[in-house]
Amino acid sequence: MLRGAIKLWMSSDGYTHIFIRHPEIDSATDAFYELLSDVDAGDGKAAGGAFDKAEAHLSSIASMEHIKIGSIL
Protein backbone atom coordinates (compact mmCIF):
# COMPACT_ATOMS: atom_id res chain seq x y z
CA MET A 1 0.00 0.00 0.00
CA LEU A 2 2.75 2.48 0.96
CA ARG A 3 4.85 1.60 -2.07
CA GLY A 4 1.76 2.12 -4.23
CA ALA A 5 1.20 5.54 -2.69
CA ILE A 6 4.83 6.48 -3.37
CA LYS A 7 4.53 5.23 -6.95
CA LEU A 8 1.38 7.32 -7.44
CA TRP A 9 3.06 10.39 -5.92
CA MET A 10 6.14 10.00 -8.10
CA SER A 11 4.08 9.42 -11.26
CA SER A 12 2.15 12.65 -10.65
CA ASP A 13 5.17 14.83 -11.41
CA GLY A 14 3.60 16.11 -14.63
CA TYR A 15 1.12 17.95 -12.41
CA THR A 16 3.04 18.51 -9.20
CA HIS A 17 6.13 20.00 -10.83
CA ILE A 18 3.99 22.58 -12.61
CA PHE A 19 1.49 23.59 -9.93
CA ILE A 20 3.20 22.92 -6.59
CA ARG A 21 6.30 24.67 -5.29
CA HIS A 22 9.40 22.50 -5.31
CA PRO A 23 10.08 22.77 -1.55
CA GLU A 24 6.65 21.24 -0.85
CA ILE A 25 7.27 18.47 -3.38
CA ASP A 26 10.68 17.72 -1.89
CA SER A 27 9.36 17.73 1.68
CA ALA A 28 6.51 15.37 0.85
CA THR A 29 8.80 13.04 -1.09
CA ASP A 30 11.29 12.98 1.79
CA ALA A 31 8.46 12.25 4.24
CA PHE A 32 7.26 9.32 2.10
CA TYR A 33 10.72 7.77 1.99
CA GLU A 34 11.33 8.38 5.70
CA LEU A 35 8.10 6.49 6.39
CA LEU A 36 9.11 3.67 4.05
CA SER A 37 12.49 3.39 5.75
CA ASP A 38 10.89 3.14 9.20
CA VAL A 39 8.35 0.57 8.00
CA ASP A 40 11.03 -1.53 6.32
CA ALA A 41 13.13 -1.38 9.49
CA GLY A 42 10.17 -2.59 11.52
CA ASP A 43 10.29 0.50 13.75
CA GLY A 44 6.60 0.95 14.51
CA LYS A 45 7.06 3.90 16.85
CA ALA A 46 9.16 5.85 14.33
CA ALA A 47 6.81 4.82 11.51
CA GLY A 48 3.88 6.33 13.40
CA GLY A 49 5.63 9.68 13.59
CA ALA A 50 6.79 9.45 9.99
CA PHE A 51 3.22 8.68 8.90
CA ASP A 52 1.97 11.76 10.73
CA LYS A 53 4.68 13.83 9.04
CA ALA A 54 3.80 12.55 5.55
CA GLU A 55 0.11 13.08 6.19
CA ALA A 56 0.75 16.65 7.37
CA HIS A 57 2.76 17.46 4.25
CA LEU A 58 0.11 16.05 1.92
CA SER A 59 -2.71 17.78 3.82
CA SER A 60 -0.85 21.07 3.57
CA ILE A 61 -0.42 20.65 -0.19
CA ALA A 62 -4.09 19.70 -0.56
CA SER A 63 -5.22 22.78 1.35
CA MET A 64 -3.02 25.03 -0.82
CA GLU A 65 -4.56 23.54 -3.95
CA HIS A 66 -8.14 24.42 -3.02
CA ILE A 67 -9.45 27.70 -4.38
CA LYS A 68 -10.47 30.10 -1.64
CA ILE A 69 -12.56 33.23 -2.03
CA GLY A 70 -9.51 35.31 -1.04
CA SER A 71 -7.55 33.79 -3.91
CA ILE A 72 -9.86 35.20 -6.54
CA LEU A 73 -10.86 38.57 -5.10
Z-matrix of the N, CA and C atoms (Angstrom, degrees):
N
C 1 1.448
C 2 1.539 1 111.03
N 3 1.332 2 116.40 1 -48.20
C 4 1.468 3 120.08 2 179.80
C 5 1.519 4 111.08 3 -64.61
N 6 1.323 5 116.70 4 -44.31
C 7 1.470 6 119.28 5 178.59
C 8 1.525 7 110.91 6 -62.52
N 9 1.318 8 117.39 7 -34.55
C 10 1.467 9 121.15 8 176.03
C 11 1.518 10 111.52 9 -66.09
N 12 1.329 11 116.71 10 -39.44
C 13 1.462 12 120.69 11 177.73
C 14 1.529 13 110.77 12 -65.02
N 15 1.333 14 115.99 13 -41.11
C 16 1.468 15 119.86 14 177.99
C 17 1.530 16 110.17 15 -64.71
N 18 1.321 17 116.07 16 -42.81
C 19 1.467 18 119.96 17 178.93
C 20 1.528 19 110.55 18 -61.16
N 21 1.319 20 117.25 19 -42.38
C 22 1.469 21 121.22 20 178.08
C 23 1.528 22 110.34 21 -63.68
N 24 1.324 23 117.21 22 -45.17
C 25 1.462 24 121.93 23 179.03
C 26 1.530 25 110.47 24 -58.76
N 27 1.328 26 115.72 25 -48.30
C 28 1.465 27 120.26 26 -177.08
C 29 1.538 28 111.53 27 -67.86
N 30 1.314 29 117.68 28 -31.48
C 31 1.462 30 120.27 29 -179.19
C 32 1.528 31 112.56 30 -80.23
N 33 1.317 32 116.36 31 -6.28
C 34 1.469 33 120.92 32 -179.68
C 35 1.522 34 112.36 33 -91.98
N 36 1.323 35 117.25 34 12.08
C 37 1.461 36 120.09 35 -174.19
C 38 1.521 37 113.64 36 -64.32
N 39 1.320 38 118.26 37 -21.89
C 40 1.462 39 120.17 38 175.76
C 41 1.521 40 111.33 39 -62.23
N 42 1.315 41 116.71 40 -30.64
C 43 1.464 42 121.88 41 176.84
C 44 1.529 43 110.73 42 -92.29
N 45 1.331 44 115.33 43 -52.29
C 46 1.463 45 118.70 44 -172.06
C 47 1.521 46 113.06 45 -61.55
N 48 1.322 47 117.19 46 -37.99
C 49 1.464 48 119.42 47 -177.14
C 50 1.527 49 113.33 48 -75.56
N 51 1.317 50 116.21 49 -7.68
C 52 1.463 51 120.33 50 176.28
C 53 1.524 52 110.72 51 -99.87
N 54 1.332 53 117.34 52 -41.60
C 55 1.458 54 121.04 53 -170.34
C 56 1.522 55 115.75 54 -105.36
N 57 1.312 56 118.04 55 -12.45
C 58 1.467 57 120.64 56 -177.19
C 59 1.530 58 108.48 57 -118.39
N 60 1.331 59 115.71 58 138.75
C 61 1.462 60 119.59 59 179.92
C 62 1.524 61 110.73 60 -63.25
N 63 1.322 62 115.36 61 143.34
C 64 1.459 63 120.63 62 -175.74
C 65 1.525 64 114.34 63 -59.75
N 66 1.328 65 120.35 64 -35.78
C 67 1.472 66 118.21 65 177.29
C 68 1.535 67 112.72 66 -60.94
N 69 1.331 68 117.37 67 -36.62
C 70 1.466 69 120.08 68 177.94
C 71 1.528 70 110.72 69 -68.79
N 72 1.322 71 116.43 70 -40.51
C 73 1.471 72 120.57 71 177.67
C 74 1.525 73 109.59 72 -61.62
N 75 1.319 74 116.74 73 -48.06
C 76 1.462 75 120.88 74 -178.74
C 77 1.525 76 111.85 75 -62.60
N 78 1.328 77 116.80 76 -41.98
C 79 1.459 78 120.57 77 -179.85
C 80 1.521 79 111.79 78 -64.55
N 81 1.314 80 116.32 79 -42.70
C 82 1.466 81 119.86 80 179.11
C 83 1.523 82 111.08 81 -66.84
N 84 1.319 83 116.83 82 -41.84
C 85 1.466 84 120.55 83 178.53
C 86 1.521 85 110.35 84 -62.50
N 87 1.323 86 116.94 85 -45.33
C 88 1.469 87 121.03 86 177.53
C 89 1.525 88 110.87 87 -59.61
N 90 1.335 89 116.83 88 -41.67
C 91 1.462 90 120.62 89 -179.74
C 92 1.528 91 110.89 90 -64.35
N 93 1.328 92 117.59 91 -40.48
C 94 1.467 93 120.79 92 176.54
C 95 1.527 94 110.85 93 -58.52
N 96 1.335 95 116.71 94 -48.72
C 97 1.457 96 119.94 95 -175.84
C 98 1.528 97 112.56 96 -73.13
N 99 1.323 98 117.56 97 -28.15
C 100 1.461 99 120.41 98 172.74
C 101 1.525 100 109.35 99 -64.51
N 102 1.328 101 116.24 100 -44.27
C 103 1.458 102 120.93 101 177.91
C 104 1.529 103 110.49 102 -61.66
N 105 1.318 104 117.11 103 -46.15
C 106 1.460 105 120.64 104 179.73
C 107 1.530 106 111.04 105 -59.89
N 108 1.316 107 116.93 106 -41.65
C 109 1.458 108 121.16 107 179.00
C 110 1.524 109 111.28 108 -61.17
N 111 1.336 110 116.37 109 -44.57
C 112 1.461 111 120.35 110 179.89
C 113 1.525 112 111.78 111 -66.89
N 114 1.323 113 117.21 112 -38.99
C 115 1.461 114 120.95 113 177.91
C 116 1.519 115 110.06 114 -65.22
N 117 1.324 116 116.60 115 -47.39
C 118 1.467 117 120.45 116 179.79
C 119 1.528 118 111.98 117 -61.94
N 120 1.324 119 116.83 118 -32.28
C 121 1.464 120 121.02 119 179.44
C 122 1.526 121 111.89 120 -79.46
N 123 1.329 122 116.37 121 -9.03
C 124 1.456 123 120.06 122 -179.31
C 125 1.514 124 113.43 123 75.06
N 126 1.315 125 117.28 124 20.49
C 127 1.467 126 122.50 125 -179.27
C 128 1.524 127 109.31 126 -92.84
N 129 1.318 128 115.61 127 86.48
C 130 1.462 129 121.10 128 -175.83
C 131 1.510 130 114.14 129 -60.29
N 132 1.332 131 116.87 130 -40.16
C 133 1.464 132 120.33 131 -179.26
C 134 1.534 133 110.63 132 -64.29
N 135 1.323 134 116.71 133 -47.66
C 136 1.468 135 120.58 134 178.55
C 137 1.523 136 110.55 135 -65.74
N 138 1.336 137 116.87 136 -37.56
C 139 1.465 138 120.56 137 -179.97
C 140 1.528 139 110.88 138 -62.99
N 141 1.319 140 116.94 139 -35.84
C 142 1.463 141 120.15 140 178.11
C 143 1.522 142 111.37 141 -61.77
N 144 1.316 143 115.84 142 -44.82
C 145 1.467 144 120.35 143 177.87
C 146 1.513 145 111.63 144 -67.37
N 147 1.331 146 116.49 145 -39.88
C 148 1.466 147 120.66 146 179.59
C 149 1.522 148 110.41 147 -66.34
N 150 1.339 149 116.76 148 -36.44
C 151 1.462 150 120.07 149 176.47
C 152 1.521 151 110.03 150 -62.65
N 153 1.325 152 116.45 151 -46.40
C 154 1.466 153 120.02 152 178.83
C 155 1.524 154 111.10 153 -58.95
N 156 1.324 155 116.30 154 -40.28
C 157 1.465 156 121.16 155 179.28
C 158 1.529 157 110.68 156 -63.89
N 159 1.324 158 117.31 157 -47.55
C 160 1.476 159 120.99 158 179.29
C 161 1.527 160 110.51 159 -62.04
N 162 1.320 161 116.00 160 -43.52
C 163 1.460 162 119.84 161 179.38
C 164 1.530 163 111.25 162 -62.40
N 165 1.322 164 117.37 163 -40.28
C 166 1.460 165 121.05 164 178.97
C 167 1.524 166 111.28 165 -64.02
N 168 1.328 167 117.07 166 -41.71
C 169 1.468 168 120.30 167 178.68
C 170 1.532 169 110.91 168 -63.46
N 171 1.321 170 116.30 169 -45.87
C 172 1.461 171 119.61 170 -178.66
C 173 1.522 172 111.67 171 -68.20
N 174 1.330 173 117.36 172 -37.38
C 175 1.469 174 120.45 173 176.73
C 176 1.523 175 111.14 174 -64.29
N 177 1.327 176 115.95 175 -39.38
C 178 1.461 177 120.19 176 178.10
C 179 1.528 178 110.80 177 -62.75
N 180 1.322 179 116.36 178 -45.38
C 181 1.469 180 120.39 179 178.32
C 182 1.522 181 109.98 180 -62.06
N 183 1.321 182 116.90 181 -44.05
C 184 1.473 183 120.51 182 -179.71
C 185 1.524 184 111.10 183 -61.19
N 186 1.330 185 117.04 184 -40.51
C 187 1.469 186 118.56 185 -179.52
C 188 1.523 187 111.36 186 -69.23
N 189 1.334 188 117.59 187 -32.91
C 190 1.468 189 120.52 188 177.52
C 191 1.522 190 111.27 189 -69.13
N 192 1.312 191 117.21 190 -26.75
C 193 1.457 192 121.61 191 -175.73
C 194 1.520 193 113.25 192 -82.94
N 195 1.321 194 118.13 193 -12.77
C 196 1.458 195 120.76 194 179.42
C 197 1.527 196 110.46 195 -84.14
N 198 1.294 197 115.98 196 133.38
C 199 1.466 198 121.08 197 178.40
C 200 1.521 199 108.94 198 -70.68
N 201 1.304 200 115.68 199 131.78
C 202 1.460 201 122.01 200 177.04
C 203 1.521 202 108.53 201 -116.18
N 204 1.288 203 117.92 202 155.08
C 205 1.456 204 122.05 203 -177.95
C 206 1.536 205 110.07 204 -57.12
N 207 1.331 206 116.97 205 -37.17
C 208 1.459 207 120.47 206 178.76
C 209 1.516 208 113.50 207 -66.22
N 210 1.328 209 116.63 208 -21.70
C 211 1.462 210 120.58 209 -179.92
C 212 1.512 211 112.69 210 -74.89
N 213 1.317 212 116.86 211 -23.08
C 214 1.458 213 119.63 212 -174.88
C 215 1.515 214 113.88 213 -111.30
N 216 1.320 215 117.77 214 -7.81
C 217 1.474 216 120.20 215 178.94
C 218 1.503 217 111.40 216 -96.61
